[in-house]
Amino acid sequence: LVLTTVVTYALYIVGVNKSCVHRMDGLKLTFYVLLAGAMVFGLNLSVKGVPLDPIPDWETGVYLLLLALGHVLFFVKLLLLALIPTLVSDFTLILSVQHVGSTTTAVLGCMEPLTAVCMGVWFLHESLGFWQLAGIVIILSAVSVVILANSKDGFRPRRLIPLKLRKAVRW
């Protein structure tokens, strides 16, 4: 399953960069990506033959409706913690592939676990143990190797900055 996820993610990033959707507006492409994901989810449910459970009777439906109305805060939290980060993440992924290319996006995407560990330590006061530090070293090493392997004449961190931005700042 992990291999399938990695291959699918790689195909997605390269496909966005190399196909005609590369020029599509980021918000529109995000909508289509999420719509395709919902359709795959629905297809998976129908193939497995496990439909969503229907509401069994009217009393349960009314109870669920009252429960939902009584827990508006829950839906606000759901919106803030699930929907918005998903939309922002997908939208920024598409924009980064369009602006800096699929390779740089994938390399910088490898830094996501490092960011999660740092945010957890700083804001949630999680402990930083040996295995977390080992993972950070492995991630930084892998990203460095990929950057050096793609560089013809050594390490050039400027390659991570889009050409348009470098010209605007005149580096």
C-alpha positions in Angstrom: 0.0 0.0 0.0 2.8 2.4 0.8 4.5 1.7 -2.5 1.2 2.3 -4.3 0.8 5.6 -2.5 4.3 6.7 -3.4 4.0 5.8 -7.0 0.6 7.4 -7.3 1.8 10.6 -5.7 4.9 10.7 -8.0 2.7 10.2 -11.1 0.4 12.9 -9.8 3.2 15.5 -9.4 4.9 14.6 -12.7 1.5 14.4 -14.5 0.5 17.9 -13.3 3.8 19.3 -14.4 4.0 17.6 -17.9 0.4 17.6 -19.0 -1.8 20.3 -20.4 -3.3 21.0 -17.0 0.0 22.7 -16.1 -1.5 26.0 -17.4 -4.9 25.6 -15.7 -5.8 27.9 -12.9 -4.8 26.4 -9.5 -8.2 26.7 -7.8 -9.9 25.0 -10.7 -7.3 22.2 -10.8 -7.7 21.7 -7.0 -11.4 21.4 -7.5 -11.0 18.7 -10.2 -8.4 16.8 -8.1 -10.7 16.7 -5.1 -13.7 15.7 -7.2 -11.6 12.9 -8.7 -10.7 11.7 -5.2 -14.3 11.7 -4.1 -15.3 9.7 -7.2 -12.5 7.2 -6.5 -13.8 6.9 -2.9 -17.3 6.3 -4.2 -16.1 3.8 -6.7 -14.2 2.0 -3.9 -17.3 1.8 -1.8 -19.4 0.4 -4.7 -16.8 -2.2 -5.7 -16.4 -3.4 -2.2 -20.2 -3.6 -1.9 -20.0 -1.7 1.4 -22.4 1.2 1.0 -22.6 4.0 3.6 -25.0 3.0 6.3 -28.4 4.7 5.8 -30.3 6.3 8.7 -32.5 3.5 10.0 -35.6 5.4 11.0 -37.1 8.9 11.5 -36.4 9.1 15.2 -32.7 8.5 14.6 -32.7 11.0 11.7 -34.3 13.7 14.0 -31.8 12.8 16.8 -28.9 13.1 14.4 -30.2 16.5 13.1 -30.6 17.9 16.6 -27.2 16.5 17.6 -25.7 18.2 14.5 -27.4 21.5 15.2 -26.4 21.3 18.9 -22.7 20.8 18.0 -22.1 23.6 15.6 -18.7 24.1 17.2 -17.8 20.6 16.1 -18.4 21.4 12.5 -16.5 24.6 12.8 -13.5 22.6 14.2 -14.0 20.0 11.4 -13.9 22.8 8.8 -10.8 24.4 10.3 -8.9 21.2 11.0 -9.7 19.1 8.0 -11.2 20.8 5.1 -9.2 24.1 5.0 -5.8 22.4 5.5 -6.6 19.9 2.7 -7.7 22.6 0.3 -4.7 24.8 1.1 -2.3 21.8 0.9 -3.6 20.7 -2.5 -3.8 24.2 -3.9 -0.2 25.1 -2.8 1.0 21.7 -4.2 -0.5 22.5 -7.6 0.9 26.1 -7.6 4.4 24.8 -6.6 4.4 22.3 -9.4 3.3 25.0 -11.8 6.0 27.5 -10.7 9.1 25.5 -9.7 8.5 22.1 -11.4 7.8 18.6 -10.2 11.3 17.7 -9.1 11.8 20.7 -6.8 8.3 20.3 -5.4 8.9 16.6 -4.6 12.3 17.3 -3.0 10.8 20.1 -0.8 7.8 17.9 -0.1 10.2 15.5 1.6 10.7 18.2 4.2 7.1 17.9 5.4 7.8 15.3 8.2 10.6 17.6 9.4 8.2 20.5 9.6 5.7 18.4 11.4 8.2 17.3 14.0 9.5 20.9 14.5 5.9 22.3 14.9 5.1 19.5 17.4 8.1 20.2 19.5 7.6 24.0 19.4 3.9 24.4 19.8 2.7 21.1 21.3 5.7 20.6 23.6 6.3 17.1 22.3 9.6 15.4 23.2 12.4 15.2 20.7 14.0 11.8 21.0 16.7 9.8 19.3 14.5 8.4 16.6 13.1 11.8 15.7 16.6 13.2 15.3 17.7 10.2 13.3 14.7 10.7 11.0 15.6 14.4 10.6 19.2 13.5 9.7 18.0 10.9 7.2 15.5 13.4 5.5 18.1 16.2 5.3 20.7 13.7 3.9 18.3 12.4 1.3 17.2 15.9 0.2 20.9 17.0 0.0 21.8 14.0 -2.1 18.9 14.6 -4.5 19.9 18.3 -4.9 23.6 17.4 -5.4 22.8 14.7 -7.9 20.7 17.0 -10.0 23.4 19.7 -9.9 26.0 19.6 -12.7 28.6 21.7 -10.8 28.1 21.1 -7.1 25.6 22.3 -4.6 23.7 25.4 -5.8 20.9 26.4 -3.4 19.7 29.1 -5.8 18.1 26.3 -7.9 15.5 25.9 -5.3 14.3 29.5 -5.9 12.2 30.0 -9.0 13.9 31.8 -11.9 11.3 34.6 -12.0 11.9 35.3 -8.3 15.7 35.3 -8.7 15.3 37.8 -11.6 13.0 40.0 -9.6 15.3 40.1 -6.7 18.5 40.2 -8.9 20.5 37.5 -7.2 
